[in-house]
Amino acid sequence: MEIKCNSSPLLDPYAGTEKTGQARSRPATENAADAARGDTVSVSQDALLLTEARRAAQNAPDVRADKVEALRIQVADGAYKPDSRLIAAGLIREEPGLFRL
């Protein structure tokens, strides 16, 4: 199947480009040099660390079954005595905006 386009060059942004897709504004030698060199990507060390941290977090289990079971046994035995001062200190440390007036 052949498609013939008779559109005006004013309406066709690709009119006047060569069949290889190279724009006419760049010399052919520049395009050849770019093609020989190929595309390159540079990733910072911070980005690599962030990617590794995200991967580790995604692979970690959502629930630590051993801790849950240990706490369940303590609650069932009546041995679980949470320290309200530590809980309050943690709330203040994690959510300082809760206590602003």
N, C-alpha and C positions, 0 to 999 in steps of 0.2 A: 504494500500500500504506500502510495506516495502522497505527501501533503505539500501543496503549493501555497505559499503565503505571498500575497500581493500587497502587504501593508506598507505604509509609508515609513521611511527611515526616521521621521519625526516621532512616530508612535512606537517604533520598535527599538528598544534600547540596545539590542544586540546586533542591529544592522551594521554592517561594515566590519564586523569582527571576522577573523579567519575561521576556517572550519575546525581548527585545533582548539579554539576557545581563547586564543591569545588576543588581547586588546591591541588595537592599532597604535595606541599611544606609547607602548613600550617597544624598544628595538628587539628584534628577534634574538640577538646575541644575549641580551639580558634575560629573556625568557628561557633560553637554553641553559644558561648558567644556573638559574633558579631550579630548573628541573633536574640538573645533574646533582646539585647540592641536596635537594630534598627538603622536606619540612622538618623542623626541629622543635622540640618542646623542652623547656627548662622548668623543673619543679624545685621549689625551695625546700630546705631541710625541715622547716617548720610545717610545710604542707605534708611532707612524708610522715612526720611524727603524728600529725593530726589524723591522717588516714589510718595509720597503724592503731592509734588509740580508739578511733571509731570502730575499727574492725574487731578489736579486742572486746569492746563494750557490747557489740552486737552478738558476739559469740558467747558471752558470759550468761549463765543461767539467770532468769528473772528472780527465782526464789532459791535461797540457800537452804535446802531441805534439812541439812544437819543442824543449823541454828534454830530453825523453826521447831524441829522436833525437841531439841534441848529445852527451849522456852516452854513448849507445850507440857513437857514433863514437870518443869518447875511450877507452872501455874496449877496443874492438876494436884501436885503434892502440897501446894500452899507455900512453897519455898520462894516463890518469885516476889521479891520486895524491891520495886523500882525506887530509885533515889529521886525524889521530886525536885531537889535542888539541881541535880545534873540535867534533868529534863528541862527545867526552866532556863538554865544557863544555855542549853542547846537551842531553845526557841529564840532567846534573845540574840544569840550569835548568828543564827541562820535567818531570822526575820526581824531585823532592827526596825523596819517601818511599822510593825504592829504596835509599837509602844510609843509612837510619837504623838504628842498632843497638839 
